[in-house]
């Protein structure tokens, strides 16, 4: 009977298994942060060189999809702020910086958001903010047509890494539109909670970034 019950449980888990949402997404390249960004120069933050376009929940979205064996979970952040410093209307000469209020995380279901705030995941009491500051934006010559590779220093849960990810950047007559979707490995940022033994959490998490702002002439 025990053997039969084990087989039934195994089949149930197999049939209920959730496909990995990160499987077909480009993976961000993760390295140690750039040497320049870690130097303590004592200088204040530089003023924008071009047109400062504000990033906020009114014109942007920062969302994610995580998954475990049986299902996936959608989530994101309600509070964040940042600036795109658009220089000469060229992405390659521009830069971006963002700060995320980690306490503003939301997820489906709601109780998951509470767990994400704990030390098992984001540990928001100890690390209330996450930041991203670009160090370079280059055209993706393989894809062309408004496709770029964005590189920058990303700090999450007190761990800073340089990440590079693909982004679609469109600059038309009236708007700047940025759209990016890629995956990161949560363990690169010391988020190692495994989940339940029979419903393990996958390492790769899909990140979605969307931004649209009018260009002031």
C-alpha positions as CSV (number, residue, x, y, z in Angstrom):
1,X,0.0,0.0,0.0
2,X,2.8,2.4,0.8
3,X,4.4,1.7,-2.6
4,X,1.1,2.4,-4.3
5,X,0.6,5.6,-2.3
6,X,4.1,6.8,-3.2
7,X,3.5,6.1,-6.9
8,X,0.2,8.0,-6.8
9,X,1.9,11.0,-5.0
10,X,4.8,11.0,-7.5
11,X,2.3,11.0,-10.4
12,X,0.3,13.7,-8.9
13,X,3.4,16.0,-8.5
14,X,4.5,15.1,-12.0
15,X,1.1,15.9,-13.6
16,X,0.8,19.1,-11.6
17,X,4.3,20.3,-12.4
18,X,4.6,23.8,-13.7
19,X,6.8,24.6,-16.7
20,X,9.7,26.8,-15.9
21,X,8.8,30.4,-17.0
22,X,12.5,31.3,-17.2
23,X,13.4,28.5,-19.5
24,X,12.9,30.5,-22.7
25,X,14.0,33.9,-21.4
26,X,17.5,35.3,-22.0
27,X,19.7,35.0,-18.8
28,X,21.3,38.1,-17.5
29,X,25.1,37.8,-17.4
30,X,26.2,38.3,-13.8
31,X,29.7,39.4,-12.7
32,X,31.4,41.2,-9.8
33,X,30.6,44.9,-9.8
34,X,32.7,47.2,-11.9
35,X,35.8,48.5,-10.3
36,X,34.9,52.1,-11.0
37,X,31.6,51.9,-9.2
38,X,33.2,50.6,-6.0
39,X,35.8,53.3,-5.7
40,X,35.1,55.9,-3.0
41,X,35.9,59.2,-4.6
42,X,34.0,61.4,-2.2
43,X,32.3,63.2,-5.1
44,X,28.7,64.0,-5.0
45,X,26.3,62.5,-7.6
46,X,26.9,64.1,-11.0
47,X,24.2,66.3,-12.5
48,X,22.3,64.9,-15.6
49,X,24.2,65.6,-18.9
50,X,21.1,65.5,-21.0
51,X,17.3,65.3,-20.5
52,X,16.3,63.8,-17.2
53,X,13.3,61.5,-17.6
54,X,11.8,60.4,-14.3
55,X,11.0,56.7,-13.6
56,X,8.0,56.1,-11.3
57,X,5.1,53.7,-10.9
58,X,3.1,56.2,-13.0
59,X,5.0,55.5,-16.1
60,X,6.9,52.3,-15.4
61,X,6.5,48.7,-14.2
62,X,9.0,46.4,-12.4
63,X,7.6,42.9,-12.2
64,X,8.8,39.4,-11.8
65,X,7.8,35.8,-12.2
66,X,9.1,33.1,-9.8
67,X,8.2,29.4,-9.9
68,X,8.4,26.2,-8.0
69,X,7.6,22.6,-9.1
70,X,3.9,23.0,-9.0
71,X,3.1,26.6,-10.0
72,X,4.4,30.0,-10.8
73,X,3.9,33.3,-8.9
74,X,3.6,36.8,-10.4
75,X,4.7,39.8,-8.5
76,X,6.4,43.2,-8.6
77,X,7.0,46.4,-6.7
78,X,4.6,49.3,-6.0
79,X,7.1,51.9,-5.1
80,X,10.3,52.8,-6.9
81,X,12.0,55.9,-8.4
82,X,14.7,56.7,-10.8
83,X,16.0,58.7,-13.7
84,X,17.0,58.1,-17.3
85,X,19.6,60.7,-18.3
86,X,19.0,60.8,-22.1
87,X,21.9,62.3,-23.9
88,X,21.7,63.5,-27.5
89,X,18.7,61.1,-27.9
90,X,21.1,58.2,-28.1
91,X,20.8,55.2,-25.8
92,X,24.6,54.5,-26.1
93,X,25.4,57.9,-24.5
94,X,22.6,57.8,-21.9
95,X,22.4,56.2,-18.5
96,X,19.8,55.0,-16.0
97,X,19.5,54.7,-12.2
98,X,16.7,53.1,-10.2
99,X,15.9,52.7,-6.5
100,X,13.3,50.1,-5.4
101,X,11.4,50.1,-2.1
102,X,11.6,46.4,-1.2
103,X,8.8,46.7,1.4
104,X,6.4,47.5,-1.5
105,X,6.7,44.1,-3.0
106,X,3.4,42.5,-4.0
107,X,2.7,38.9,-5.2
108,X,0.0,36.4,-6.0
109,X,-1.1,35.2,-3.5
110,X,-1.0,38.0,-1.0
111,X,0.5,35.8,1.7
112,X,3.5,35.2,-0.5
113,X,4.4,38.9,-0.4
114,X,4.7,38.7,3.4
115,X,7.0,35.7,3.1
116,X,9.1,37.5,0.5
117,X,9.7,40.4,3.0
118,X,11.3,38.0,5.5
119,X,14.9,36.8,5.8
120,X,14.1,33.8,3.7
121,X,14.0,36.1,0.7
122,X,14.5,39.9,0.6
123,X,15.0,40.5,4.3
124,X,13.5,44.0,3.9
125,X,14.0,45.1,7.5
126,X,17.8,44.7,7.0
127,X,17.9,45.6,3.3
128,X,15.0,48.0,2.6
129,X,16.3,49.3,-0.8
130,X,17.6,47.8,-4.0
131,X,19.4,49.8,-6.6
132,X,20.5,49.7,-10.2
133,X,22.9,52.1,-11.9
134,X,23.9,51.5,-15.5
135,X,27.6,51.5,-16.5
136,X,27.0,51.0,-20.2
137,X,24.4,50.7,-23.0
138,X,25.5,49.2,-26.3
139,X,23.6,48.3,-29.5
140,X,23.0,44.6,-29.9
141,X,24.5,44.1,-33.3
142,X,23.1,40.6,-33.7
143,X,19.5,41.7,-33.3
144,X,19.7,45.3,-34.5
145,X,16.5,47.4,-34.8
146,X,16.4,49.1,-31.4
147,X,17.9,46.2,-29.5
148,X,20.5,46.9,-26.8
149,X,22.5,45.3,-24.1
150,X,22.3,47.2,-20.8
151,X,25.0,46.7,-18.2
152,X,25.0,48.1,-14.7
153,X,25.5,47.5,-11.0
154,X,22.5,45.9,-9.3
155,X,22.4,45.6,-5.5
156,X,19.8,43.3,-4.0
157,X,19.7,42.0,-0.4
158,X,23.1,43.7,0.3
159,X,24.8,41.9,-2.6
160,X,26.1,44.0,-5.5
161,X,26.7,42.5,-8.9
162,X,27.3,43.8,-12.4
163,X,24.5,42.4,-14.7
164,X,24.0,42.6,-18.4
165,X,20.6,42.1,-20.0
166,X,18.9,42.7,-23.3
167,X,16.4,45.6,-23.8
168,X,14.3,47.0,-26.5
169,X,14.7,50.8,-26.6
170,X,12.6,52.8,-29.0
171,X,12.9,56.6,-29.3
172,X,10.2,58.0,-31.5
173,X,9.1,61.6,-32.1
174,X,7.2,61.9,-28.8
175,X,8.2,59.1,-26.4
176,X,11.0,57.0,-25.1
177,X,9.9,53.4,-24.6
178,X,12.0,50.7,-22.9
179,X,11.0,47.1,-22.6
180,X,13.1,44.3,-21.1
181,X,12.5,40.7,-20.1
182,X,15.2,38.4,-18.8
183,X,16.0,36.1,-16.0
184,X,18.5,36.2,-13.0
185,X,19.6,33.5,-10.7
186,X,18.4,34.4,-7.2
187,X,21.2,32.6,-5.5
188,X,23.7,35.1,-7.0
189,X,22.2,37.5,-4.5
190,X,22.2,35.1,-1.6
191,X,18.5,34.3,-1.8
192,X,18.8,30.6,-1.1
193,X,15.5,29.5,0.5
194,X,14.8,26.1,-1.1
195,X,11.1,25.8,-0.3
196,X,9.3,22.6,0.6
197,X,11.1,19.3,-0.1
198,X,8.3,18.2,-2.4
199,X,7.8,21.6,-4.1
200,X,11.2,23.1,-4.5
201,X,11.7,26.7,-5.7
202,X,13.5,27.2,-9.0
203,X,16.6,29.3,-9.0
204,X,15.9,31.5,-12.0
205,X,13.4,34.4,-11.8
206,X,12.0,36.3,-14.7
207,X,12.3,40.1,-14.5
208,X,10.2,42.4,-16.6
209,X,10.9,46.1,-17.0
210,X,8.6,48.5,-18.8
211,X,9.1,52.3,-19.2
212,X,7.4,55.0,-21.3
213,X,7.9,58.7,-21.0
214,X,7.2,61.7,-23.2
215,X,10.2,63.5,-24.4
216,X,10.1,67.2,-23.6
217,X,11.5,69.3,-26.4
